[in-house]
Amino acid sequence: MTDPMTERSADLDGFRQTARSWLVENFPAALAHRPAPGPGVEEGAETDDARLWKTRMGEKGWGVPTWPARYGGGELSPAQARVLAEEMTAIGAQNPIGGMGVMMFGPTLLEYGNEDQKARHLPPIARGELRWCQGFSEPGAGSDLASLSTRAQDRGDHWLVNGQKIWTSGAHLADWCFCLVRTDTSKKHEGISFLLIDMKSPGVEARPILLIAGNSPFCETFFTDVKVPKENLVGPLNGGWTIAKRLLQHERSGLAGAAGAQRAQVKVPLPQLAKAYLGADEAGRIADLDLRQRIINYEMDLKAFQQTAERAALEARSNRGPSAATSIMKNAGSFLRRDGAELTVEIMGWQGLGWSGDPFSDDELAATRTLGSSKAGTIAGGSQEVQYNIIAKRILGLPDPISAAARQG
């Protein structure tokens, strides 16, 4: 009798050879070990090699390897997707298809969207053709997101949307927005719906916000009498809060993964960087004992986090998606990204504090900006304090102190 485990192993070995051959034939060598462009890249700023790589991965469906083929995905098993990731890492290839459409909206639409919505919106995401932004936070609804006031009124054949969103990442570059709107003013959580808005619609205005790191990935977004087709409502009317909670789990999982992969995108590992800037002792170790110990502790924490994140991702695929544990991973990942950025600048000393021009190298200037942007990671996707509340209530089963105080009062 043939051992099923042996058969599965042979199947994976065969897929590995197939993936390896395809990558050799299709991945532009000039892109090796270069991070994929982030969401803030302007249209037309990609190189010819980057565009070619995106096209090839999109046509293959491997940008979203586990999505169904009918929606543009690769329809790979989780084990095959892991093999593909390993082979890409081995040659320094990055997935060129990402962004909020892949990380958050796509997985959520697969679960809650109707067939027409999935057939319309998922294939362009899988090919990397459209950009999505997230219309959640408002000036008066940040940590208490359910207090949002952006209104969508039923006008018979369409929704009429009025309101303002804040911290809308990439809104000035996005084609579409998945947005939380209030459709019932008599209820809080139960009065929110999940609506898809074309960012080219009349009445939509995105204003970039300049950050301390010198870039503008976030925007203020204004909706003034924006007409939205009725078919752009995802899920039931006033059922948006349930969808939003699921999407936020995907977001936190994605943010944790991005933080965990941070060191893979750095050209020089921290130990090598420290030796270059601070020298080595007679044994070839980092000369500064205290710094050496802190770098070792950081690298151990990062490795443990990466392995835990990979296990959590596999569990999410094999069960029913991400759980409340993503709040733990999100906090841990954002702290690691911050700590890595701080260590990098500490190693570089004054050379890690440059803002522009000579005598600073490109890597030193990037370190300064990474330090600034790393602070936002503890807030993006829900602040660390919000995550601690989720961990306390949904994982540890602790009572809500705010509700308890309200009952006693």
SVG drawing of the C-alpha trace seen along z (x, -y; Angstrom):
<svg xmlns="http://www.w3.org/2000/svg" viewBox="-37 -68 79 70">
<polyline fill="none" stroke="black" stroke-width="0.4" points="0.0,0.0 1.3,-3.5 1.9,-5.8 -0.4,-8.9 2.3,-11.1 4.9,-9.9 2.5,-10.7 1.9,-14.2 5.6,-14.7 6.2,-13.6 3.5,-15.9 5.0,-18.9 8.5,-18.0 7.0,-18.0 5.3,-21.3 8.6,-22.7 10.4,-21.8 7.6,-23.3 7.6,-26.5 11.4,-26.7 11.5,-26.4 8.7,-28.9 10.4,-31.5 13.8,-31.0 12.1,-31.7 9.9,-34.6 11.5,-36.5 13.6,-39.5 17.0,-39.0 17.4,-42.8 14.7,-42.7 16.4,-40.2 16.4,-41.1 14.6,-44.3 11.4,-45.0 8.2,-45.2 6.9,-48.8 4.8,-50.0 1.3,-51.4 2.6,-55.0 4.3,-54.5 2.8,-56.9 1.5,-55.5 4.2,-55.2 7.0,-55.1 7.5,-51.3 10.4,-50.1 9.8,-48.0 11.1,-44.9 8.7,-45.6 5.7,-45.9 6.7,-42.8 7.0,-40.8 3.6,-42.0 2.0,-41.1 3.5,-37.6 2.5,-36.9 -0.9,-38.2 -1.5,-36.0 -0.2,-33.0 -2.4,-33.8 0.4,-33.4 0.1,-36.9 -2.8,-35.5 -1.8,-31.8 -4.6,-30.3 -7.5,-32.3 -9.9,-30.3 -8.8,-30.3 -12.2,-31.6 -11.4,-34.9 -7.8,-35.1 -6.0,-33.2 -3.6,-30.3 -5.9,-27.9 -2.9,-26.4 -3.1,-24.5 -1.6,-26.1 1.3,-23.7 1.9,-24.6 1.7,-28.3 4.3,-27.8 6.6,-26.0 6.1,-28.9 7.1,-31.4 10.2,-29.4 11.3,-29.3 10.7,-33.0 12.7,-33.8 15.6,-31.6 16.0,-33.8 15.2,-37.1 11.8,-37.5 9.1,-39.6 5.4,-39.2 4.6,-42.3 0.9,-42.1 -0.3,-43.3 -1.9,-46.3 -5.2,-46.5 -7.1,-44.7 -5.0,-41.6 -4.3,-42.0 -7.8,-43.0 -10.6,-43.5 -10.1,-40.5 -10.3,-37.9 -13.2,-39.7 -15.1,-39.8 -14.5,-36.1 -16.4,-35.5 -19.1,-38.1 -19.6,-39.2 -22.1,-37.9 -21.1,-36.2 -21.4,-39.3 -19.3,-41.3 -16.6,-38.7 -16.5,-38.2 -16.3,-41.9 -13.7,-43.0 -11.5,-40.1 -9.8,-39.4 -8.5,-43.0 -7.1,-42.7 -5.4,-39.4 -3.8,-41.0 -2.6,-44.0 -4.7,-46.3 -6.6,-48.3 -5.8,-50.0 -8.1,-50.0 -8.2,-52.2 -10.0,-51.8 -12.7,-54.3 -13.0,-53.5 -11.6,-56.0 -13.1,-59.5 -12.1,-62.7 -14.6,-61.7 -14.4,-57.9 -10.9,-56.5 -10.6,-53.9 -14.3,-54.0 -14.9,-53.3 -18.6,-52.4 -19.4,-56.0 -18.7,-56.9 -21.1,-59.4 -20.5,-59.3 -24.0,-58.8 -25.4,-56.8 -29.0,-57.7 -31.3,-55.5 -32.3,-57.4 -34.3,-54.6 -31.9,-53.6 -28.7,-54.7 -27.1,-55.6 -26.2,-59.2 -23.0,-59.4 -21.9,-62.5 -19.1,-62.6 -15.4,-62.6 -12.8,-59.9 -9.3,-60.4 -6.0,-58.5 -7.2,-56.9 -4.0,-55.2 -3.3,-55.8 -6.7,-57.4 -5.2,-59.9 -3.9,-57.0 -6.8,-54.5 -9.3,-53.5 -11.9,-52.2 -12.7,-52.5 -14.3,-49.9 -16.1,-52.1 -18.1,-51.9 -21.2,-54.2 -24.1,-54.8 -27.4,-53.7 -29.4,-53.8 -28.9,-56.7 -31.1,-55.1 -28.5,-52.3 -24.7,-52.3 -23.1,-49.0 -26.3,-47.7 -26.7,-50.9 -23.5,-50.5 -23.2,-49.1 -20.3,-48.1 -20.2,-50.0 -17.9,-50.1 -17.2,-53.5 -15.6,-54.4 -13.0,-57.0 -13.5,-58.7 -17.1,-59.5 -18.1,-63.2 -18.0,-64.5 -15.0,-62.4 -11.9,-64.4 -8.7,-63.1 -6.2,-65.4 -2.8,-63.9 -1.4,-64.5 2.3,-65.2 3.9,-63.0 7.1,-63.5 8.8,-60.8 8.5,-63.2 5.9,-61.3 2.1,-61.4 0.6,-57.9 -2.4,-59.0 -5.2,-61.3 -8.3,-63.2 -11.1,-61.9 -14.3,-63.9 -17.6,-62.6 -20.0,-65.3 -23.3,-64.0 -21.6,-61.0 -23.9,-58.7 -23.2,-55.0 -25.0,-52.2 -27.2,-50.0 -25.3,-46.9 -22.2,-48.2 -23.6,-47.2 -21.7,-44.2 -23.6,-41.9 -26.9,-42.8 -28.1,-46.4 -26.9,-47.5 -24.7,-44.4 -21.4,-46.2 -20.0,-45.9 -19.7,-42.2 -17.8,-42.5 -15.6,-45.2 -14.5,-43.2 -13.5,-40.3 -11.7,-42.7 -9.8,-44.2 -8.6,-40.8 -7.2,-40.4 -5.6,-43.8 -3.9,-43.1 -2.7,-39.8 -1.2,-41.5 0.4,-44.3 2.0,-41.7 3.3,-39.8 4.7,-42.9 6.5,-43.8 7.9,-40.3 9.3,-40.5 10.9,-43.9 14.5,-42.6 14.2,-40.6 14.0,-43.9 17.0,-45.4 20.2,-45.2 22.6,-44.6 21.6,-42.5 22.0,-44.2 25.0,-42.3 26.9,-43.0 25.7,-46.7 27.0,-47.0 30.4,-45.6 30.7,-48.0 29.9,-51.1 31.3,-50.2 33.9,-47.6 34.6,-44.1 36.7,-42.6 39.5,-40.2 37.0,-37.3 35.2,-38.9 32.2,-39.9 30.4,-43.2 32.8,-45.3 30.1,-46.9 29.1,-44.1 25.8,-45.7 24.7,-46.4 25.7,-42.9 23.5,-41.4 20.5,-43.6 21.0,-42.8 21.0,-39.0 17.9,-39.4 16.2,-41.3 17.1,-38.7 15.9,-35.9 12.6,-37.7 12.2,-38.4 12.9,-34.8 10.4,-33.5 7.8,-36.0 8.3,-35.0 7.8,-31.4 4.8,-32.1 3.3,-34.3 3.8,-31.6 2.1,-29.0 -0.8,-31.4 -1.2,-32.0 -1.3,-28.3 -3.9,-27.8 -6.0,-30.7 -6.0,-29.1 -6.9,-25.6 -9.7,-26.8 -12.0,-29.8 -9.7,-32.7 -7.8,-34.9 -8.9,-35.0 -8.6,-37.5 -5.0,-36.2 -4.1,-38.6 -4.2,-41.4 -1.3,-39.7 0.6,-39.3 -0.2,-42.9 1.2,-44.4 4.3,-42.1 5.0,-42.9 4.7,-46.6 7.0,-46.6 9.6,-44.6 9.5,-47.0 10.0,-49.9 12.8,-48.2 14.6,-47.3 14.4,-50.8 15.7,-52.2 18.6,-49.8 19.5,-50.6 19.7,-54.3 21.6,-53.7 24.2,-51.7 24.6,-54.4 24.9,-57.2 24.7,-60.7 24.8,-59.2 21.4,-57.7 19.9,-61.1 20.3,-62.7 17.4,-64.0 18.8,-64.8 22.0,-65.3 25.6,-64.7 27.3,-63.2 24.6,-60.6 24.1,-57.5 20.8,-56.3 20.6,-53.6 21.3,-56.1 18.6,-58.5 16.2,-55.5 16.9,-54.6 15.9,-58.0 12.6,-57.8 12.0,-54.3 12.5,-55.3 9.8,-58.0 7.3,-55.8 7.9,-52.8 6.1,-54.8 2.9,-54.7 2.8,-51.0 1.6,-50.9 -1.4,-52.9 -2.3,-51.7 -4.9,-49.0 -6.0,-49.8 -3.8,-51.2 -1.8,-49.0 -4.2,-49.9 -7.2,-48.7 -5.4,-45.5 -4.8,-45.0 -8.5,-45.4 -9.3,-42.8 -6.7,-40.4 -8.1,-40.9 -11.8,-40.3 -11.7,-37.9 -8.7,-35.7 -8.2,-35.9 -11.9,-36.2 -11.4,-39.2 -14.4,-41.4 -14.7,-44.8 -13.7,-47.4 -15.6,-50.1 -18.9,-48.2 -18.4,-47.1 -17.9,-50.7 -20.9,-51.8 -23.1,-49.1 -21.9,-50.1 -22.4,-53.8"/>
</svg>
